[in-house]
């Protein structure tokens, strides 16, 4: 397996790679319903990719998206600062354990630092041992409860 890849931050013109990333997320998270049942139209996605506080990073090898993450900056009220939340992060199964996820997070760290963010945070599900090990290696673990509140 070729372990060479590059990390690219997607902008307004990154729609094909964003759609490829969503397909990768659907497979990696075993959730085709969430990632494929109602895909947003191109203008919506292009507008989202144009936001300075929305970060979509992809790992590309040989022209193929092999991993990626989506992250959002959150402006805080208790202090004049932002935090960056990694919403999704996945690597194609054939490219795991090659430093792709770490490289994606390192690139996000550089972006967050340039933008003056206070911290990056991410959730991991119980039982997702590879993700938990990665995040423990890169940061401090907090035990929290997550709740979804319907609207």
ABEGO torsion letter per residue (X at the ends): XBABBBBBBBBAAAAAAAAAAAAAAAAAAGBAAAAAABBBBAAAAAAAAABAABBBBBBBBGGBBABEBBBBBBBBAABBBBBBBBABBBBBAAABGAGAAAAAAAAAAAAAAAAGBABBBBBBBBGBAAAAAAAAAABBBBBBBBBBBBX
